[in-house]
Amino acid sequence: MITVSTLQDFGHQDHGWLTAVHHFSFADYIDPDRMGFGPLRVWNDDRIRAGTGFPAHPHRDMEIVTYVRTGAVSHEDNQGNRGRTAAGQVQVMSAGTGIRHSEYNMEDEDLTLFQVWVHPDREGHTPRWDAKTFDRDHVTGGFQTLVSGRGGQEHDGALFIHQDAAFKAAILADGEIQTLDIEPGRQVYLVPARGAVTLNGVEVPERGSAEITDETHIEVKALGAAEVVLFDLP
């Protein structure tokens, strides 16, 4: 089954400095029918104006993946981590027993990103932060695993999360087709970050989403140049 949502189906909030689109209930956006997808709890599509951001605030017991689409986000936390994550990069924060951090757009342009929260496999992990580059200008060959905790193990080249899940991304040329095999009993949440695609002939618009359940094989076809991200979930 492939269930498609469009950008208009999500929650929208405009705070001036922040324009936020919430795939699932978050903050003042409450929809009992949109409370998450498996262990995936939050998928926020944010635009943060230049020179603004989120002052220090706490998190705990959540795996937080940030995929930067344009611009750059500057992170600082009370564990001594500091970093600048630019477009084409991804960062992971395991909030665990508790972490306090800030995120700012220190650039001269707007920052756009997806921030995705996943419930961990258990409570009480040690807080941590890390980042890596996804070379969008040169990547080929289908979906690249950027973040993974599949099997409770670290995977070569991927950032680790405490959940049996994997975050992947692909760049597709106009008309390019990539296939995706899904293990029995697993589900996938897919979002075209740029451009539109079809999944087994079903169109998914730019910045919309597809909830994929009870499928074992997906054919992803780009309708124009496209950038696609997904979470493979238990």
C-alpha positions as CSV (number, residue, x, y, z in Angstrom):
1,M,0.0,0.0,0.0
2,I,1.2,3.5,-0.9
3,T,-0.5,6.4,0.9
4,V,0.4,9.8,-0.6
5,S,0.1,13.2,1.2
6,T,0.7,16.5,-0.4
7,L,2.4,19.6,1.1
8,Q,-1.1,21.1,1.6
9,D,-2.1,18.1,3.8
10,F,0.4,18.9,6.5
11,G,0.3,21.5,9.4
12,H,1.6,24.9,8.5
13,Q,2.9,27.6,10.9
14,D,4.4,31.0,10.1
15,H,6.3,32.6,12.9
16,G,8.0,35.2,10.7
17,W,11.6,34.1,11.4
18,L,10.5,30.4,11.0
19,T,8.1,28.9,8.5
20,A,7.3,25.3,9.5
21,V,5.5,22.5,7.9
22,H,4.7,19.6,10.2
23,H,4.0,16.2,8.6
24,F,2.8,15.0,12.0
25,S,1.3,16.6,15.1
26,F,3.9,19.0,16.6
27,A,3.7,22.1,18.9
28,D,0.4,23.9,18.2
29,Y,-0.5,21.6,15.2
30,I,-2.6,18.7,16.5
31,D,-4.2,16.2,14.3
32,P,-5.2,12.9,15.9
33,D,-4.8,11.1,12.5
34,R,-1.3,12.3,12.1
35,M,0.7,11.3,15.2
36,G,3.6,9.5,13.6
37,F,4.5,6.5,11.5
38,G,5.9,3.5,13.4
39,P,8.8,4.9,15.5
40,L,8.9,8.0,13.3
41,R,7.3,10.7,15.4
42,V,8.3,14.1,13.8
43,W,9.1,15.2,10.3
44,N,9.4,19.0,10.1
45,D,10.0,20.9,6.9
46,D,11.5,24.2,8.1
47,R,12.6,27.5,6.6
48,I,14.7,29.5,9.0
49,R,15.5,33.1,8.1
50,A,19.1,34.4,8.0
51,G,20.5,35.5,11.4
52,T,17.8,33.7,13.4
53,G,17.3,30.3,15.0
54,F,16.4,28.2,18.1
55,P,18.0,29.3,21.4
56,A,19.2,26.7,23.9
57,H,16.4,24.2,24.7
58,P,16.3,20.6,26.1
59,H,15.6,17.2,24.5
60,R,15.7,13.7,25.9
61,D,15.1,10.1,24.7
62,M,14.8,10.9,21.0
63,E,17.0,10.3,17.9
64,I,17.0,13.6,15.9
65,V,18.2,13.6,12.3
66,T,18.6,16.9,10.5
67,Y,19.0,16.9,6.7
68,V,20.0,20.3,5.3
69,R,18.6,21.2,2.0
70,T,19.9,24.8,1.5
71,G,22.1,27.1,3.6
72,A,23.7,25.8,6.9
73,V,22.8,25.2,10.5
74,S,25.1,26.0,13.4
75,H,24.8,23.6,16.4
76,E,26.1,24.0,19.9
77,D,25.2,21.8,23.0
78,N,26.0,21.4,26.7
79,Q,28.1,18.2,25.9
80,G,30.8,20.4,24.2
81,N,29.7,19.7,20.6
82,R,29.9,22.5,18.1
83,G,29.4,22.2,14.4
84,R,28.2,23.8,11.1
85,T,26.1,21.5,8.9
86,A,25.7,22.8,5.4
87,A,23.5,21.8,2.4
88,G,24.3,18.3,1.4
89,Q,25.2,17.3,4.9
90,V,23.2,15.5,7.6
91,Q,23.6,15.6,11.4
92,V,22.4,13.2,14.2
93,M,21.7,14.0,17.8
94,S,20.9,11.2,20.3
95,A,19.2,13.1,23.1
96,G,19.3,10.2,25.5
97,T,19.3,11.0,29.2
98,G,19.1,14.7,28.3
99,I,20.9,17.3,26.2
100,R,20.5,21.0,25.8
101,H,21.4,22.6,22.4
102,S,20.9,25.6,20.2
103,E,20.5,25.7,16.4
104,Y,21.0,29.0,14.5
105,N,21.2,30.1,10.9
106,M,24.4,32.2,11.0
107,E,24.4,32.6,7.2
108,D,23.3,35.4,4.8
109,E,20.6,33.2,3.2
110,D,17.6,31.3,4.4
111,L,18.1,27.8,5.8
112,T,15.8,25.0,4.7
113,L,16.0,21.6,6.3
114,F,14.1,18.5,7.3
115,Q,14.3,17.7,10.9
116,V,13.2,14.2,11.8
117,W,12.6,12.6,15.2
118,V,12.6,8.9,15.8
119,H,11.9,7.1,19.1
120,P,14.9,5.2,20.3
121,D,15.0,1.5,21.0
122,R,15.0,2.3,24.7
123,E,15.3,5.2,27.1
124,G,18.5,6.3,28.8
125,H,21.2,6.3,26.1
126,T,24.2,8.6,26.5
127,P,23.7,11.9,24.6
128,R,25.8,12.3,21.5
129,W,26.1,14.4,18.3
130,D,27.7,13.8,14.9
131,A,27.5,14.9,11.2
132,K,28.6,13.8,7.8
133,T,28.5,14.9,4.1
134,F,26.2,13.6,1.4
135,D,27.8,14.7,-1.8
136,R,24.7,15.6,-3.8
137,D,26.7,16.8,-6.8
138,H,28.5,13.6,-7.5
139,V,26.5,10.7,-5.9
140,T,25.1,8.1,-8.3
141,G,23.8,4.6,-8.1
142,G,20.6,4.9,-6.1
143,F,19.9,5.3,-2.5
144,Q,22.9,5.9,-0.1
145,T,22.5,5.1,3.6
146,L,23.3,8.2,5.6
147,V,22.0,7.2,9.0
148,S,21.4,3.7,10.4
149,G,21.0,1.6,13.5
150,R,19.8,-1.5,11.7
151,G,20.4,-4.5,13.8
152,G,21.6,-2.3,16.7
153,Q,25.0,-2.0,14.9
154,E,27.0,0.8,13.4
155,H,27.3,0.7,9.6
156,D,30.3,1.7,7.5
157,G,30.0,5.4,6.5
158,A,26.6,6.0,8.1
159,L,25.8,8.0,11.2
160,F,24.5,5.8,14.0
161,I,21.1,6.0,15.7
162,H,19.6,3.9,18.5
163,Q,16.8,2.4,16.4
164,D,16.4,-0.4,13.9
165,A,15.9,2.1,11.1
166,A,17.9,3.6,8.2
167,F,17.7,7.1,6.6
168,K,18.7,7.1,2.9
169,A,18.9,9.7,0.1
170,A,19.2,9.6,-3.7
171,I,19.7,12.1,-6.5
172,L,17.8,11.1,-9.7
173,A,18.1,12.6,-13.2
174,D,15.0,13.2,-15.2
175,G,13.4,9.9,-16.1
176,E,15.9,7.9,-14.0
177,I,14.5,4.8,-12.3
178,Q,15.8,3.3,-9.1
179,T,14.5,0.3,-7.3
180,L,14.0,-0.3,-3.6
181,D,13.6,-3.7,-2.0
182,I,11.7,-3.6,1.3
183,E,12.1,-6.5,3.8
184,P,8.9,-8.2,4.9
185,G,7.3,-6.6,7.9
186,R,9.1,-3.3,7.4
187,Q,7.7,0.1,6.2
188,V,9.1,3.1,4.5
189,Y,8.3,6.9,4.7
190,L,9.5,8.6,1.6
191,V,9.7,12.4,0.8
192,P,10.8,14.0,-2.5
193,A,13.0,16.9,-1.2
194,R,13.2,18.3,-4.7
195,G,11.1,17.4,-7.7
196,A,8.4,14.8,-8.0
197,V,8.6,11.1,-8.4
198,T,6.3,8.1,-9.1
199,L,6.3,5.0,-6.9
200,N,5.1,2.0,-8.8
201,G,3.3,4.5,-11.0
202,V,1.8,6.5,-8.1
203,E,2.9,10.2,-8.2
204,V,4.4,11.8,-5.1
205,P,4.8,15.6,-5.4
206,E,7.7,17.7,-4.3
207,R,7.8,17.9,-0.4
208,G,4.8,15.6,-0.1
209,S,5.2,12.1,1.3
210,A,4.4,8.5,0.8
211,E,3.7,6.0,3.5
212,I,4.7,2.6,2.1
213,T,3.4,-0.5,3.9
214,D,2.9,-4.2,2.9
215,E,5.2,-3.7,-0.2
216,T,8.4,-5.7,-1.0
217,H,9.5,-3.8,-4.1
218,I,9.2,-0.2,-5.1
219,E,10.2,1.4,-8.4
220,V,11.1,5.1,-8.0
221,K,11.0,7.2,-11.2
222,A,12.0,10.8,-11.3
223,L,9.6,13.3,-13.1
224,G,12.4,15.7,-13.8
225,A,15.5,16.1,-11.7
226,A,14.8,14.9,-8.2
227,E,16.3,14.5,-4.7
228,V,14.6,11.9,-2.6
229,V,15.0,10.9,1.1
230,L,13.4,8.1,3.0
231,F,13.3,6.3,6.4
232,D,13.3,2.5,6.4
233,L,11.4,1.6,9.6
234,P,10.4,-1.4,11.7
